[in-house]
Amino acid sequence: MRGRVGRLVGAVLGAWAALALMAAPFLLRFQPPGAGWTPATTACEWMGAVTALWALATGATAVTAVHPAVTGRRRLHANRAKPPRTATPSPQLEQLARMTLDEVGPRPGHQ
């Protein structure tokens, strides 16, 4: 449960970081109004886009881990089949085993 919540928190923080990176040149007035984008603005926008994709992937992973029905996969141990019963030996097999043990006899020094 902790890992899922951590991924969700990481996704939200990543989304906020992406928004902050993409808005920073305009809010801090690094980008002159009406002018073409400077290299710093372009770098901030690309880094914001990469961070947004990372946040989206992290959020999708967190949601999938919490709700496996989203991907159509079953939970790993949801409906585990019961183990098969152990086979019981047939009377012929029991008789063969007794004959073999009778022929070998007791081991010397063994009680």
Beta strands, then each sheet from edge to edge (+ up, - down):
end
